[in-house]
Amino acid sequence: MIKDLSEIKKEVEDMKDMLGISVEPHIKDLVIGLRKLNIKTISSCEGHDDENKLKYPWVTIDISEALSIIKIIAWYNMKVLTGEMEGISWVILPRNILRLMPTNRKLSLEELQKGAVMLGKKFQEIKLNL
């Protein structure tokens, strides 16, 4: 069943992790965009300027979504790298789960978070048949 974008936004707005923490603002649009494309997300983080935490945004995706996320990220990265679209490129690290994160994690946290928001908003706009 295809959900309406407003329904997905409400669903993500209501999400809480085991500690009762909501989806963080600088990763929320990406989680919404992925879910709009029917890509199941497991966890996420907007990145933090704390030496004990990852300094870049990321989203963990169920391994069953491998083909779909590879297709959409390949499409997006091609658009960014050819200059057809503004943004930063993204990479998927496979393990028992998939972790989507920026390719160049040496950019400032602010630039990386902006890139996550841009990617999420683009995913919310596009209509792809995965």
Rosetta blueprint (number, residue, H / E / L):
1 M L
2 I L
3 K L
4 D L
5 L H
6 S H
7 E H
8 I H
9 K H
10 K H
11 E H
12 V H
13 E H
14 D L
15 M L
16 K E
17 D L
18 M L
19 L L
20 G L
21 I L
22 S E
23 V L
24 E L
25 P H
26 H H
27 I H
28 K H
29 D H
30 L H
31 V H
32 I H
33 G H
34 L H
35 R H
36 K H
37 L L
38 N L
39 I L
40 K L
41 T E
42 I E
43 S E
44 S E
45 C E
46 E L
47 G L
48 H L
49 D L
50 D L
51 E L
52 N L
53 K L
54 L L
55 K L
56 Y L
57 P L
58 W E
59 V E
60 T E
61 I E
62 D E
63 I H
64 S H
65 E H
66 A H
67 L H
68 S H
69 I H
70 I H
71 K H
72 I H
73 I H
74 A H
75 W H
76 Y H
77 N H
78 M H
79 K H
80 V H
81 L H
82 T L
83 G L
84 E L
85 M L
86 E L
87 G L
88 I L
89 S L
90 W E
91 V E
92 I E
93 L E
94 P E
95 R L
96 N L
97 I E
98 L E
99 R E
100 L E
101 M E
102 P E
103 T L
104 N L
105 R L
106 K L
107 L L
108 S L
109 L H
110 E H
111 E H
112 L H
113 Q H
114 K H
115 G H
116 A H
117 V H
118 M H
119 L H
120 G H
121 K H
122 K H
123 F H
124 Q H
125 E H
126 I L
127 K L
128 L L
129 N L
130 L L
